[in-house]
Amino acid sequence: MKILIKNAEIADGTGTCPFRGSLLTDGDRIAAITHGDGGPAESAADRVIDAGGCVLAPGFIDTHSHSDLRVLSEPSLLPKLHQGITTEVLGQDGISLAPLPEQYIEPWKENLSGLDGTDERLDWHYRTADGYFHLLEEAGPALNEAYLLPHGNIRMEAMGLDNRPANAQDLDKMRQITAREMEAGCIGVSSGLIYMPCAYARTEELIEICKVAKDYGGVFVVHQRSEADTILPSMDEIIRIGRESGIPIHFSHFKVCGRPNWHYLPDMFRKLDEARDEGLTVSFDQYPYVAGSTMLGVILPPWVYDGGTQKAVARLKDPELRRKMEQDIRRGIPGWDDFIRFAGTDGIYITSVVSERNQDVVGLSLDQLGENRGKEPLEAAFDLLLEEKDAVGMVDFYGTEEHVKAILRRPEMNLCTDGLLSGKPHPRVYGAFPRLLGRYVREESCLTLEAAVRKMTGKAADALHIRERGYLKEGYYADLTLFDPETVTDRGTFTDPERYPDGIRMVIVNGKIALDGGQAAAERSGRVLRAGH
């Protein structure tokens, strides 16, 4: 099929000023781009779309997504498609679906449930990234799906879920697993150094894994050990990994959490500048909100998860251990990001649970949960984690608008959603990309339109090594988003998040119309993007 889009303001993903012109697709590729009123005759196309001065951009790229499980059961991924997203990157934070040795299926399902939800219909016996990719292809996603190899899955296959340093034999196994999965098509390695078992790894372990991934052209995407009290030495560790392995490094959702730590931001930027001046390749993604979202279990001290989620749940049954958990949370542990300290029990809200009996707590803060149950907030949170077997999602308020804007302006930055799709989600699941265009471009002039489009497209493709997407270039894949710059905006709020945005007129994925006037097409045309294939 050939589609001609005329009378468009073309923002091509390079960051240069938009120009009036037209674009012709042919099959899954961009066939021609024309400046001005000339261009292909309408008779050359099967469908002609008059953009009416709307902006035509490359399809948006979500470099930090948690659709790993949801895409198999709901492959249309409407919250992402309605934002103009055409490609997303799975396998984040070092814990995802593959690889998954059969003996760890049950404990790993529990470990994943807070981030990716649950699905008892899935046949979990796919074992490797290649097996997971086949499941994705069978599901037929509406978007293009790329995958990062999760460090926690590597570690689990090589040495289980225990808290111990890797020995020489363990490291050799991890190198072999990394090579196998990178050959299958992973675009890099991810880690989440606040999540178990990733948090048990020493720096040298990550360097060895990244050396292998680097040889396959991969990137290292990382939720660093600290985004709070010890964020500066945490950044030093990640920069060291990049230096000693040679791999490009990409910080996930780059930020600093909690009022006592906000003053670190200038020093964080200085470290980015120094790394660039040293010749290292450093980038990061972020979402345009002052609150984050993750598993409620992160409020527990790291030792609670030694041996996996099942052992954590067992420890929550022990009154003596509960007292120790509370003491560690109140006093803090050096090097551990204490979410209660930087967000407070009044700034952490429950977004999802699994059981029907606890659905009434979704949307409550931990303070409100405590009031609801007649208990101290931490005790009520421990009870909830026990009842739900750790499968609880949360939103935490940690930052400031001034920081959001400063981070948006950094040259290393590209946009992401980092959205958990279960329960009552963070509004970024439905609105991160339109919010950047509506609030921070049109209303607050924080960025130019062309700079914002670049951060959603070309910059993202460059950072995550996604080939032939992210730019409007002849011969590139025809992933396109058409939006009205005067009306595009997010509509979801923290109390009412599940609202599609305004102003996204059309989305095209691999040359086929996926969304037109707010209506999703029945046919899904996304692909699994295997690196090197």
PESULLIN-V196596 format. One record per pair of residues at least 24 apart in sequence whose C-alpha atoms are under 10 Angstrom apart, sorted by sequence separation. I is the first residue (numbers start at 0). J is the second residue. If there is no record, write none. Layout:
BEGIN
i: {I,I}
j: {J,J}
END
This chain:
BEGIN
i: {0,1,2,9,23,58,59,60,61,62,63,64,65,66,67,99,100,101,152,153,187,188,230,231,300,344,480,481,482,0,1,9,58,59,60,61,62,63,64,65,66,99,100,101,127,187,188,198,219,230,299,300,344,394,480,481,0,1,8,22,57,58,59,60,61,62,63,64,65,97,99,100,186,187,198,226,229,230,298,299,300,301,339,357,393,479,480,481,0,1,2,3,5,7,8,21,56,57,58,59,60,61,62,63,64,65,68,96,98,99,100,150,153,185,197,218,219,220,221,222,223,226,227,228,298,300,392,479,480,1,2,3,4,5,6,7,21,57,58,59,60,61,63,64,67,68,97,98,99,148,149,187,194,213,218,219,220,221,222,223,226,227,228,299,300,365,392,407,478,479,480,1,3,6,7,21,62,63,67,96,97,98,99,148,186,187,188,189,190,191,192,193,217,218,219,220,221,222,223,225,226,227,228,253,254,299,357,364,392,393,394,478,479,5,6,20,65,67,96,97,98,174,177,178,181,182,185,186,187,188,189,190,191,192,193,194,210,214,216,217,218,219,220,221,222,223,225,226,227,230,253,254,298,356,357,361,363,364,391,392,393,394,395,477,478,479,5,96,97,98,99,149,173,177,181,184,185,186,187,188,189,190,191,192,193,206,209,210,213,214,215,216,217,218,219,220,221,222,225,226,227,228,229,248,249,250,251,252,253,254,300,301,345,349,352,356,361,362,364,391,392,393,394,477,478,479,5,20,96,97,98,99,148,173,176,177,180,181,185,186,187,188,189,190,191,192,193,205,208,209,212,213,214,219,221,227,228,231,235,238,242,247,248,249,250,251,252,253,254,300,344,352,354,361,362,392,393,407,476,477,478,479,480,5,19,22,97,98,147,148,162,163,170,174,175,177,178,181,182,184,185,186,187,188,189,190,191,192,193,203,206,207,210,211,212,213,227,228,230,231,234,238,241,246,247,248,249,250,251,252,253,256,344,353,354,392,476,477,478,479,5,19,21,97,147,161,162,165,170,173,174,177,178,181,190,202,206,209,210,212,213,226,227,229,230,245,246,247,248,249,250,251,252,256,301,352,353,354,475,476,477,478,479,480,481,3,19,20,96,97,146,153,160,161,162,164,165,169,170,173,174,176,177,181,201,202,205,206,209,210,211,228,231,235,238,239,242,245,246,247,248,249,250,252,254,256,300,301,352,353,404,478,3,5,18,19,148,149,160,162,163,164,165,171,174,175,178,181,203,204,205,206,207,208,209,210,227,230,231,234,238,242,300,344,352,353,354,403,448,3,4,17,18,147,148,152,159,160,162,163,164,167,170,171,174,178,202,203,206,207,209,230,234,242,254,299,300,352,353,354,408,414,3,17,90,146,147,148,149,150,151,152,161,162,163,165,166,170,173,174,177,202,206,209,241,242,298,299,339,352,353,407,408,413,414,2,3,17,145,146,147,148,149,150,151,160,164,165,205,206,209,231,235,241,252,297,298,299,351,352,353,404,407,413,414,415,3,4,145,146,147,148,149,150,151,155,164,203,206,239,241,297,298,299,351,352,405,410,413,414,415,2,3,7,145,146,147,148,149,150,151,155,192,203,238,297,298,350,351,352,404,412,413,414,468,1,2,3,4,5,6,7,8,145,146,147,148,149,150,154,155,238,297,298,349,350,351,404,408,412,413,414,1,2,3,4,5,6,7,8,9,11,68,146,147,151,153,154,238,295,349,350,351,407,408,411,412,413,441,442,0,1,2,3,4,5,6,7,8,9,10,11,12,68,151,152,153,237,348,349,350,407,410,413,414,415,440,441,0,1,2,3,4,5,6,7,8,9,10,11,12,107,151,152,154,348,349,413,414,441,0,1,2,3,4,5,6,7,8,9,10,11,12,68,69,72,150,151,154,347,348,349,408,412,413,436,437,441,442,3,4,5,6,7,8,9,10,12,67,68,69,71,150,151,347,348,407,411,412,413,436,437,441,478,5,6,7,8,9,66,67,68,69,72,107,149,151,346,347,348,410,411,413,436,437,6,7,65,66,67,68,69,71,72,97,103,127,151,298,328,346,347,413,433,436,437,438,439,5,65,66,68,71,97,98,129,150,154,345,346,347,412,436,437,438,4,64,65,95,97,98,128,129,132,344,345,346,411,433,436,437,438,95,96,97,98,100,103,127,128,129,132,290,295,325,342,343,435,436,437,68,94,95,96,98,99,100,103,107,127,128,129,130,132,295,324,325,342,343,433,434,435,436,93,94,95,97,98,99,102,106,128,129,150,295,341,342,343,433,434,435,86,87,88,89,90,91,92,93,94,95,97,98,100,101,128,129,150,153,292,294,295,341,342,432,433,434,85,86,87,88,89,90,91,92,93,94,95,96,97,99,100,103,127,128,129,290,291,292,293,294,295,321,322,325,339,341,342,432,433,434,84,85,86,87,88,89,90,91,92,93,94,95,98,99,100,102,103,128,290,292,293,294,321,324,338,341,431,432,433,434,84,85,86,87,88,89,90,91,92,93,94,98,150,188,292,338,430,431,84,85,86,87,88,89,90,91,92,93,94,97,100,150,187,189,338,430,71,89,90,93,187,188,189,190,191,321,362,429,430,431,74,80,93,94,187,189,190,361,362,429,430,79,80,90,189,218,219,220,221,361,362,427,429,430,466,71,72,75,79,218,220,361,426,428,429,465,67,70,71,74,75,76,77,148,220,358,426,427,437,465,466,70,71,73,74,75,76,77,316,426,427,437,465,466,71,72,73,74,75,76,315,316,425,426,427,430,433,434,436,464,68,71,73,74,75,315,425,426,429,430,433,434,67,70,71,72,73,74,315,351,353,424,425,426,428,429,430,432,433,70,71,148,150,312,315,316,350,351,352,353,424,425,426,427,428,429,430,431,433,70,147,315,316,350,351,352,423,424,425,426,427,428,429,430,433,70,147,148,149,150,314,315,350,351,352,423,424,425,426,428,429,430,70,147,148,149,312,313,350,351,423,424,425,426,147,311,312,315,349,350,351,423,424,426,70,311,312,315,349,350,423,312,313,349,350,422,312,67,311,312,420,66,98,299,311,67,98,298,309,64,256,257,308,309,64,256,257,259,260,299,308,60,64,98,256,257,258,259,298,299,308,60,61,62,97,257,258,298,58,110,256,257,258,296,110,256,257,295,296,299,110,255,256,257,295,295,296,295,296,297,296,95,295,296,90,93,94,294,295,296,297,89,90,92,93,94,294,295,296,297,90,91,92,93,94,294,295,296,88,90,91,92,93,293,294,295,90,91,92,93,293,294,295,394,89,90,91,92,93,94,194,292,293,294,295,92,93,94,233,292,293,92,93,94,194,195,199,232,291,292,293,93,94,194,198,199,291,292,93,193,229,230,290,291,292,92,93,196,228,229,290,291,195,199,228,229,230,289,290,291,193,194,195,227,228,229,289,290,291,193,195,196,227,228,288,289,290,195,196,225,226,227,228,288,289,290,194,195,196,224,225,226,227,288,289,195,196,224,225,226,227,288,289,195,196,224,225,288,289,195,227,228,287,289,227,288,289,287,288,287,288,286,287,285,287,286,287,285,286,284,285,283,284,293,292,293,294,283,286,291,292,293,93,282,283,284,285,286,287,291,292,92,93,282,283,284,285,286,287,288,91,92,93,282,283,284,285,286,287,90,91,92,281,282,283,284,285,286,91,92,280,281,282,283,284,285,286,362,283,284,285,286,292,293,362,284,292,362,291,290,292,261,275,290,291,198,260,261,268,288,290,260,261,264,268,271,288,162,256,257,258,272,288,162,256,257,258,265,271,287,256,257,258,261,264,268,286,162,163,193,255,256,257,264,161,162,163,192,193,254,255,256,287,288,350,160,161,162,254,255,286,287,160,161,162,286,287,348,160,161,285,286,288,159,160,255,287,288,159,160,254,286,287,254,286,253,287,155,254,287,253,63,62,92,253,91,252,250,252,249,250,252,249,252,251,252,252,251,227,284,284,284,282,283,282,114,115,284,114,115,282,283,113,114,282,283,113,114,281,282,112,113,280,111,113,110,113,110,63,62,63,62,110,110,111,109,110,109,110,106,107,108,109,106,107,110,106,107,105,106,290,103,105,106,249,248,249,247,248,247,247,62,63,62,63,61,62,63,61,116,116,117,114,116,113,113,112,113,112,220,220,218,219,218,217,218,217,216,117,113,116,112,113,115,116,112,113,114,116,187,112,113,114,115,186,187,109,110,111,112,113,114,186,109,110,111,112,113,114,186,109,110,112,113,109,108,115,116,114,115,116,117,114,115,116,113,114,115,116,114,113,112,217,216,215,216,147,215,145,145,91,88,87,89,87,88,84,143,142,79,79,78,78,186,184,185,186,187,76,184,185,186,82,184,185,186,82,183,184,185,82,83,182,183,184,79,81,82,84,181,182,183,184,78,79,80,81,82,83,181,182,183,69,78,79,82,83,181,182,62,63,64,65,66,69,78,79,81,82,61,62,63,64,65,66,68,69,77,78,79,81,82,60,61,62,63,64,65,66,79,60,61,62,63,64,65,66,59,60,61,62,63,64,65,66,59,60,61,64,65,61,65,64,142,143,142,143,141,142,141,61,86,61,84,85,142,60,83,84,141,59,141,86,88,88,141,86,141,141,141,142,143,144,145,146,86,140,141,142,143,144,145,146,85,86,139,140,141,142,143,144,145,146,85,139,140,141,142,143,144,145,146,138,139,140,141,142,143,144,145,139,140,139,140,139,136,136,135,136,86,135,56,59,62,85,54,58,59,60,61,62,84,85,133,57,59,60,61,83,84,85,132,56,57,59,60,83,84,132,55,56,58,59,60,62,83,132,54,57,58,59,60,61,62,82,83,56,57,58,60,61,83,56,57,59,60,62,80,82,129,59,62,60,60,82,82,82,60,59,60,58,59,57,58,59,57,58,56,57,58,56,57,56,57,55,81,82,83,58,60,81,82,57,58,59,78,80,81,82,83,57,58,59,78,79,81,82,83,57,58,59,78,81,82,83,85,56,57,58,77,78,81,82,83,84,85,86,56,57,58,80,81,82,83,84,85,55,56,57,81,82,83,84,85,55,56,80,81,83,54,55,56,80,54,55,80,53,54,55,80,85,52,53,54,52,53,54,83,16,17,50,52,53,54,83,16,17,50,51,52,53,81,14,15,16,50,80,81,14,15,16,80,81,14,15,81,13,14,81,12,13,14,15,77,80,81,10,11,12,14,15,75,81,10,12,13,14,28,32,80,85,86,9,10,12,13,14,31,32,85,86,88,10,11,12,13,31,32,77,85,86,87,10,11,12,14,29,30,31,77,86,10,12,13,14,29,30,31,12,13,14,28,29,30,75,11,12,13,28,29,30,75,11,12,28,29,30,75,12,27,28,29,30,59,75,12,27,28,29,58,75,22,24,25,27,28,29,53,54,55,57,58,74,75,22,23,24,26,27,28,29,53,54,55,56,57,58,75,22,24,25,26,27,53,55,57,58,74,24,25,24,23,24,50,22,50,12,13,12,13,48,11,12,13,11,12,10,11,12,10,11,9,9,8,7,8,2,7,8,8,4,27,28,29,27,28,29,27,28,26,27,25,26,27,24,25,26,24,25,23,24,27,2,2,1,2,0,1,2,0}
j: {24,25,26,33,47,82,83,84,85,86,87,88,89,90,91,123,124,125,176,177,211,212,254,255,324,368,504,505,506,25,26,34,83,84,85,86,87,88,89,90,91,124,125,126,152,212,213,223,244,255,324,325,369,419,505,506,26,27,34,48,83,84,85,86,87,88,89,90,91,123,125,126,212,213,224,252,255,256,324,325,326,327,365,383,419,505,506,507,27,28,29,30,32,34,35,48,83,84,85,86,87,88,89,90,91,92,95,123,125,126,127,177,180,212,224,245,246,247,248,249,250,253,254,255,325,327,419,506,507,29,30,31,32,33,34,35,49,85,86,87,88,89,91,92,95,96,125,126,127,176,177,215,222,241,246,247,248,249,250,251,254,255,256,327,328,393,420,435,506,507,508,30,32,35,36,50,91,92,96,125,126,127,128,177,215,216,217,218,219,220,221,222,246,247,248,249,250,251,252,254,255,256,257,282,283,328,386,393,421,422,423,507,508,35,36,50,95,97,126,127,128,204,207,208,211,212,215,216,217,218,219,220,221,222,223,224,240,244,246,247,248,249,250,251,252,253,255,256,257,260,283,284,328,386,387,391,393,394,421,422,423,424,425,507,508,509,36,127,128,129,130,180,204,208,212,215,216,217,218,219,220,221,222,223,224,237,240,241,244,245,246,247,248,249,250,251,252,253,256,257,258,259,260,279,280,281,282,283,284,285,331,332,376,380,383,387,392,393,395,422,423,424,425,508,509,510,37,52,128,129,130,131,180,205,208,209,212,213,217,218,219,220,221,222,223,224,225,237,240,241,244,245,246,251,253,259,260,263,267,270,274,279,280,281,282,283,284,285,286,332,376,384,386,393,394,424,425,439,508,509,510,511,512,38,52,55,130,131,180,181,195,196,203,207,208,210,211,214,215,217,218,219,220,221,222,223,224,225,226,236,239,240,243,244,245,246,260,261,263,264,267,271,274,279,280,281,282,283,284,285,286,289,377,386,387,425,509,510,511,512,39,53,55,131,181,195,196,199,204,207,208,211,212,215,224,236,240,243,244,246,247,260,261,263,264,279,280,281,282,283,284,285,286,290,335,386,387,388,509,510,511,512,513,514,515,38,54,55,131,132,181,188,195,196,197,199,200,204,205,208,209,211,212,216,236,237,240,241,244,245,246,263,266,270,273,274,277,280,281,282,283,284,285,287,289,291,335,336,387,388,439,513,39,41,54,55,184,185,196,198,199,200,201,207,210,211,214,217,239,240,241,242,243,244,245,246,263,266,267,270,274,278,336,380,388,389,390,439,484,40,41,54,55,184,185,189,196,197,199,200,201,204,207,208,211,215,239,240,243,244,246,267,271,279,291,336,337,389,390,391,445,451,41,55,128,184,185,186,187,188,189,190,199,200,201,203,204,208,211,212,215,240,244,247,279,280,336,337,377,390,391,445,446,451,452,41,42,56,184,185,186,187,188,189,190,199,203,204,244,245,248,270,274,280,291,336,337,338,390,391,392,443,446,452,453,454,43,44,185,186,187,188,189,190,191,195,204,243,246,279,281,337,338,339,391,392,445,450,453,454,455,43,44,48,186,187,188,189,190,191,192,196,233,244,279,338,339,391,392,393,445,453,454,455,509,43,44,45,46,47,48,49,50,187,188,189,190,191,192,196,197,280,339,340,391,392,393,446,450,454,455,456,44,45,46,47,48,49,50,51,52,54,111,189,190,194,196,197,281,338,392,393,394,450,451,454,455,456,484,485,44,45,46,47,48,49,50,51,52,53,54,55,56,112,195,196,197,281,392,393,394,451,454,457,458,459,484,485,45,46,47,48,49,50,51,52,53,54,55,56,57,152,196,197,199,393,394,458,459,486,46,47,48,49,50,51,52,53,54,55,56,57,58,114,115,118,196,197,200,393,394,395,454,458,459,482,483,487,488,50,51,52,53,54,55,56,57,59,114,115,116,118,197,198,394,395,454,458,459,460,483,484,488,525,53,54,55,56,57,114,115,116,117,120,155,197,199,394,395,396,458,459,461,484,485,55,56,114,115,116,117,118,120,121,146,152,176,200,347,377,395,396,462,482,485,486,487,488,55,115,116,118,121,147,148,179,200,204,395,396,397,462,486,487,488,55,115,116,146,148,149,179,180,183,395,396,397,462,484,487,488,489,147,148,149,150,152,155,179,180,181,184,342,347,377,394,395,487,488,489,121,147,148,149,151,152,153,156,160,180,181,182,183,185,348,377,378,395,396,486,487,488,489,147,148,149,151,152,153,156,160,182,183,204,349,395,396,397,487,488,489,141,142,143,144,145,146,147,148,149,150,152,153,155,156,183,184,205,208,347,349,350,396,397,487,488,489,141,142,143,144,145,146,147,148,149,150,151,152,153,155,156,159,183,184,185,346,347,348,349,350,351,377,378,381,395,397,398,488,489,490,141,142,143,144,145,146,147,148,149,150,151,152,155,156,157,159,160,185,347,349,350,351,378,381,395,398,488,489,490,491,142,143,144,145,146,147,148,149,150,151,152,156,208,246,350,396,488,489,143,144,145,146,147,148,149,150,151,152,153,156,159,209,246,248,397,489,131,149,150,153,247,248,249,250,251,381,422,489,490,491,135,141,154,155,248,250,251,422,423,490,491,141,142,152,251,280,281,282,283,423,424,489,491,492,528,134,135,138,142,281,283,424,489,491,492,528,131,134,135,138,139,140,141,212,284,422,490,491,501,529,530,135,136,138,139,140,141,142,381,491,492,502,530,531,137,138,139,140,141,142,381,382,491,492,493,496,499,500,502,530,135,138,140,141,142,382,492,493,496,497,500,501,135,138,139,140,141,142,383,419,421,492,493,494,496,497,498,500,501,139,140,217,219,381,384,385,419,420,421,422,493,494,495,496,497,498,499,500,502,140,217,385,386,420,421,422,493,494,495,496,497,498,499,500,503,141,218,219,220,221,385,386,421,422,423,494,495,496,497,499,500,501,142,219,220,221,384,385,422,423,495,496,497,498,220,384,385,388,422,423,424,496,497,499,144,385,386,389,423,424,497,387,388,424,425,497,388,144,388,389,497,144,176,377,389,146,177,377,388,144,336,337,388,389,145,337,338,340,341,380,389,142,146,180,338,339,340,341,380,381,390,143,144,145,180,340,341,381,142,194,340,341,342,380,195,341,342,380,381,384,196,341,342,343,381,383,384,384,388,389,389,189,389,390,185,188,189,389,390,391,392,185,186,188,189,190,390,391,392,393,187,188,189,190,191,391,392,393,186,188,189,190,191,391,392,393,189,190,191,192,392,393,394,493,189,190,191,192,193,194,294,392,393,394,395,193,194,195,334,393,394,194,195,196,296,297,301,334,393,394,395,196,197,297,301,302,394,395,197,297,333,334,394,395,396,197,198,301,333,334,395,396,301,305,334,335,336,395,396,397,300,301,302,334,335,336,396,397,398,301,303,304,335,336,396,397,398,304,305,334,335,336,337,397,398,399,304,305,306,334,335,336,337,398,399,306,307,335,336,337,338,399,400,307,308,336,337,400,401,308,340,341,400,402,341,402,403,402,403,403,404,403,404,403,406,406,407,406,407,406,407,406,407,417,417,418,419,409,412,417,418,419,220,409,410,411,412,413,414,418,419,220,221,410,411,412,413,414,415,416,220,221,222,411,412,413,414,415,416,220,221,222,411,412,413,414,415,416,222,223,411,412,413,414,415,416,417,493,415,416,417,418,424,425,494,417,425,495,425,425,427,397,411,426,427,335,397,398,405,425,427,398,399,402,406,409,426,301,395,396,397,411,427,302,396,397,398,405,411,427,397,398,399,402,405,409,427,304,305,335,397,398,399,406,304,305,306,335,336,397,398,399,430,431,493,304,305,306,398,399,430,431,305,306,307,431,432,493,306,307,431,432,434,306,307,402,434,435,307,308,402,434,435,403,435,403,438,307,406,439,406,220,220,251,412,251,412,411,413,411,412,414,412,415,415,416,417,417,397,454,455,459,458,459,459,292,293,462,293,294,461,462,293,294,462,463,294,295,462,463,294,295,462,294,296,294,297,296,251,251,252,252,304,307,308,307,308,308,309,306,307,308,309,307,308,311,308,309,308,309,493,307,309,310,462,462,463,462,463,463,464,283,284,284,285,284,285,286,286,351,352,353,351,353,351,352,352,353,353,462,463,462,463,463,463,464,464,464,390,387,390,387,388,390,391,388,389,390,392,463,389,390,391,392,463,464,387,388,389,390,391,392,464,388,389,390,391,392,393,465,389,390,392,393,390,390,418,419,418,419,420,421,419,420,421,419,420,421,422,421,421,421,530,530,530,531,463,531,463,465,417,415,415,417,416,417,415,478,478,416,418,418,420,528,527,528,529,530,420,528,529,530,427,529,530,531,428,529,530,531,429,430,529,530,531,427,429,430,432,529,530,531,532,427,428,429,430,431,432,530,531,532,419,428,429,432,433,531,532,413,414,415,416,417,420,429,430,432,433,413,414,415,416,417,418,420,421,429,430,431,433,434,413,414,415,416,417,418,419,432,414,415,416,417,418,419,420,414,415,416,417,418,419,420,421,415,416,417,420,421,418,428,428,507,508,508,509,508,509,509,431,456,432,455,456,513,432,455,456,513,432,514,460,463,465,519,465,520,521,522,523,524,525,526,527,468,522,523,524,525,526,527,528,468,469,522,523,524,525,526,527,528,529,469,523,524,525,526,527,528,529,530,523,524,525,526,527,528,529,530,525,526,526,527,527,525,526,526,527,478,527,449,452,455,478,448,452,453,454,455,456,478,479,527,452,454,455,456,478,479,480,527,452,453,455,456,479,480,528,452,453,455,456,457,459,480,529,452,455,456,457,458,459,460,480,481,455,456,457,459,460,482,456,457,459,460,462,480,482,529,460,463,463,465,487,488,489,468,468,469,468,469,468,469,470,469,470,469,470,471,470,471,471,472,471,498,499,500,476,478,499,500,476,477,478,497,499,500,501,502,477,478,479,498,499,501,502,503,478,479,480,499,502,503,504,506,478,479,480,499,500,503,504,505,506,507,508,479,480,481,503,504,505,506,507,508,479,480,481,505,506,507,508,509,480,481,505,506,508,480,481,482,506,481,482,507,481,482,483,508,513,481,482,483,482,483,484,513,447,448,481,483,484,485,514,448,449,482,483,484,485,513,447,448,449,483,513,514,448,449,450,514,515,449,450,516,449,450,517,449,450,451,452,514,517,518,448,449,450,452,453,513,519,449,451,452,453,467,471,519,524,525,449,450,452,453,454,471,472,525,526,528,451,452,453,454,472,473,518,526,527,528,452,453,454,456,471,472,473,519,528,453,455,456,457,472,473,474,456,457,458,472,473,474,519,456,457,458,473,474,475,520,457,458,474,475,476,521,459,474,475,476,477,506,522,460,475,476,477,506,523,471,473,474,476,477,478,502,503,504,506,507,523,524,472,473,474,476,477,478,479,503,504,505,506,507,508,525,473,475,476,477,478,504,506,508,509,525,476,477,477,477,478,504,477,505,468,469,469,470,505,469,470,471,470,471,470,471,472,471,472,471,481,481,481,482,477,482,483,484,481,507,508,509,508,509,510,509,510,509,510,509,510,511,509,510,511,510,511,510,511,524,507,510,510,511,510,511,512,511}
END
